[in-house]
Amino acid sequence: MLNATNTITHCMVVDDEPMARDVIRRYVEHMPSLLLVAEFSNAIEASVFLQSNHVDIIFLDILMPELNGTDFVRSLCNTAKIIFTSAHKEYAQEGFELDVADYLLKPIRFERFLRAVNKALQSKNIPIQNIIPLSHESKPSDSFIYLRVDRKMVRVLLGDILYVESDKDYVKIVTVQGTITTRQTIASVEAMLFDSDFVRIHRSFIVSLKKIISFTNDTVEIGKNELPIGKLYRNKFLQSQGA
């Protein structure tokens, strides 16, 4: 089981493009819970490494010489979660048929990378017999994300979040238990949340649709707070409410 305070997730990147490996390496370095233990330019060397080493997440390109990414996945006998990284979206369906954690299209944004990592972490933390397919209408009440708070990675249940507020270089996640402050952008937090449960109502606010008490064309009442609706976000919010 994962522990938000002391578990390090071991990662590996397999990609024949040096620049692509550089991007993943930089992104991993921004997350204290991740450790890049190996990187390879081809899947054959990666396969040899895995015979005597354990990793939790593999960032894997698809189109590579000698052995492509999908064939490499089919050959694996370990429990590593796979996150495909590819410039070709036409392979996405095949990727998900292999039960990968996520499929990232290059160029990869950091916010999208964060979301993929959280999906992989979550799937490794849930006993396989309890995994149920997620739909837009129904999601498990224990779905969560990890947020960096000081030097720890803290687990936050999505069902507990009231709203998210941007505050200069920090983001406040206001939950039913209290407020969690993390040093990152509101865009990175937005990328980690399920789109059907949360909506951006302002450049500084994201709200949980399930926690809304009332709303007007200009404000949303949530918890004990009244939050503004920005003009650029009004239409999308009203559509989410069927208004």
Buried (B, 14 or more C-beta within 10 A) or exposed (E): EBEBEEEEBBBBBBBBBEEBBEBBBEBBEEBEBBBBBBBBBBBBBBBEBBEEEEBBBBBBBBBBEEBBBBEBBEEBEEEBBBBBBBBEEEBBEBBEEEEBBBBBBBEBBBBBBBBBBBBBBBBBBBEEEEEEEEEEEEBBEEBBBBBBBEEBBBBBBBBBBBBBBBEEEEBBBBBEEEEBEBEBBBBBBBBBBEEBBBBBBBEBBBBBBEBBEEBEEEBBBBBEBBBBBBEEBBEEBEEBEEE
